Amino acid sequence: MKKYAIILAAGKGTRMLSNIPKCLNDFFGKTIIERIVDACYENNFDEIIVVVGYKSEMIYHVLENKVKYIKQEEQLGTAHAIMCCKEYFENKNGLCVIIPGDMPLINGRTIFKLMKVHNMIKANLTLVSTLIDYENNYGRIYRVDSVIKKIIEYKNASEKEKKIKEVNSGLYCVNIKELFDEINNIQKNKLSLSKNNSSTIKIVWRKSNFYSVSWNDSDVVLAHFSRNVSHNDMSIL
């Protein structure tokens, strides 16, 4: 089975107080996007695709020909970024790991475990969740009797739902055929993939075989919105 990685790197660095793409912010001597690509190389993906947008030429300069590029002309959310890859993945099969471009502590072991669990349980989509005690704006994992019922975006969450500690990291493993079949269905039914429908989860939620992997070390699978990062993070690299 072939395996692909999609790195979502089209966003700006607004929350990092930077005017460069957020994935190009320095993290202990190396850009975030370089660290993510290194983690992908450890897993011998058949192809690594980077979705670029804002100031894309800067990303081309850093990564050069290490990866393939797909342009997202408008930054309309995660699902829209995946939709931009539709033509590239036409007639391709296998699995795909989707990685946010602002996840500097992601490593090869985490990606390997995600793919291993996904294959073992034969899921259509597997997401990585984690528990956070501090205030944050990640999507909440809403469960009933341990079963995931929905992912609640923070901006849409009630005060009670915001107290849920299990959050969605945005790191996914998904079967390519199921993913793009659902995108085709969305387009045929003229449904929007705008910022109001931005989650990759929503594309394949109708599929019954859905699974989550809970990751104990939240630092590894979460983004850093601030440039004030603890030196303790270096021990994970």
N, C-alpha and C positions, 0 to 999 in steps of 0.2 A: 504494500500500500504506500502510495506517495504521500508525503507530508509537506505542508507549506506553512509559512509564517506571514501574517499580515501585521505590520507595525503601523499604528495610527499616529502619524506625525504631522498632521496638517494644521494643528492649532497654534494660536499665539501664546505668548508668555506673560499674559496680563497678570495672572495671580502670582507669578514669580517676579513681578516688578521688573520686567525685561521687555525690550522691544525687538528681540530676536525670537525665532520659533522656540517654544518651550523645551523641545527635545534637544536643543543645542546649548542649553545652560550647562555650565561646567559642574561636574560632581567629582570632587577630589581628583582633579587633574585630567579628567576625560569627560567628554560630553555624554549626556544621558543616552542619546540615540546610539552612540558607539558601544556603550555598555550593554544595551538591549541586543544589538546585532551580535556582539560577542557571545551572549547567552544563547542566541539562536544557532550560531556556528557550532557550539558545543553539541547540538542535537542533530547535526547533519541534515538539515532540511533540504529538500530537493530545490526549493526556491524560497527566497526571502523577498517579500514585496513591502515597500514602504509607501504609504499613502501620504503625499505631500500637498501643501497648499500655500500657506503664508510664507513668503520669502523662501520659496522652494530651492532657489539657486544656492542658498547657503548650505542646505542639506546635501545637495549634489556635490558641493565642494568638499564637504567633510567625508562623505561615504564613497564618493566616486563610483566605481563599478563593482563594489562589493555586494550590491543588491539591485533589484529591479524597482522601477518607480511607476506609480500611478498618480495622476494629478486630480485632486478634488478642488475644482474651481471655486466653489462656494463651501464654506465650512458650516454645514447644516446638521452636524451631529454624527454619532457613531454609525447608525444604520445607513445613513446616506453615504458615508465613507466606504462602507462595505459594498453598497450598491455600485459605486464607481469601479469596483473590481469585477463586476459581473462579466463583462466582455472578455477579460483576461482569463477568467476561470471557466469559460464556456467549453464544454466537452472534457473537462478535467474531473477526476475522481480522487478520493483520498480524504485526508483530514486536514484541518487548518487550525492553527493556533492564532488567536487574535490578541494583540498585546497593545495596551495604551503606550503612547510615546513619551510619557512622563513618569516611568516606573524605573528609577535608576538602580534599585537594589534587586531587580529580577535576576535570577541566575539560571544556569543550565539545569540544575537539579530540580528546580520548581517546574520548569517547562516539561522536563522528562516525566516527572510524577503525574502531572496533569494528563499528558498523552497516554501514559500507562493505565491510569484509572479509566479514562475515556474508552480505551480499547477493551479493557477487561470487562466493563459492565455493558459494553455495546450501546452506549447512549447516542442520541442524536446531537445533544449539546451538553457540555459539562462546563460549569463555571467555578471559579475559585472565590470562596467567601472567607471572611475572617472576622474576628471579634475586636471591637474597639471600645475602650472605656471613655475616651475623651471626645469632646464636641467635634463633629465633622459633618460634611455635606454629601457623604456617599449614599447611594441607594440602599434602602433597607430590605433585608430578606424577611418576608412575611411567611411564617410557617403555621400550619395547623396540624397538630399531632405529628410533628417532625417533618411533614411534607411541605415543600415549597409551594405556596399558592400564587405568589406574585412578588415582583420586585417593585418597591415603591420609591420613585424618585424623591429625593429629599424635599424639593420645592413643592411637591404635591402631598407630602406626608402630614398627618395630623400631629399634634403635640405628643400624643400617646405613641404613635408610630415612630417618631423621632427618637424615642427612648430605646428602641430596639438596638441591641449592640452588634448583631450580625449584619455585615454590610457586603455589598457586591464590589469586588475589586476591579471589575471590568476586564479580567483575564479569562478568555474562553477557549475551549477546544470544540470544534463543530465539524460535522460531516459536510463536505463541500456540496454534494448533490442536494441534500435536504435544505441547506442554507439558501442556495440559489434557486431551487424550485420554489421556495416560499417567497423570495424576492420577485420572481416571475408572477406569482399569484397576486402579490400586492400591486404590481404594475398593471396587470390585466384588470383588476378591480378598481383601478384608478385611486388607490389609497395613497396617502401622503407619507413620505419618509422625511419629514421636516424635523425641526427641533422639537416639535411637540410629540414626535414619535421617534425618538432618537436611539432607543435601546436595541442592541443586537438581540437581546432576549425576546423582544416583541416579535421579531421576524419568525422565530421558530417555536414560539410558546405553544402553539396548537399541537405540536408534536408531543406524544405521550412519554417518550423515553428521554427524560430530562434529569440531570444529576448535578450535585454540587460537591466540591471538595473543600473542606474547611481547613484553612491554613493557620497554624498556631502563631507563627511569627508575622504579625501584620505588616511590619516594616518592609518585608521582602516583596509584598504584592500590592503595595499602595503607592500612590504618587506622592511627590513632595511639592506642595503648593507654595512653600516658603523656601527661601534660600538659606535660612538659618537651620542647618542640619547638624545634628549631634555627631561628634566624632565617634560615638559608639557604633554608628552605622557602618563604619569602615570594617568592623570585625565580621560583618556578614559577607563582604565581597570576596 
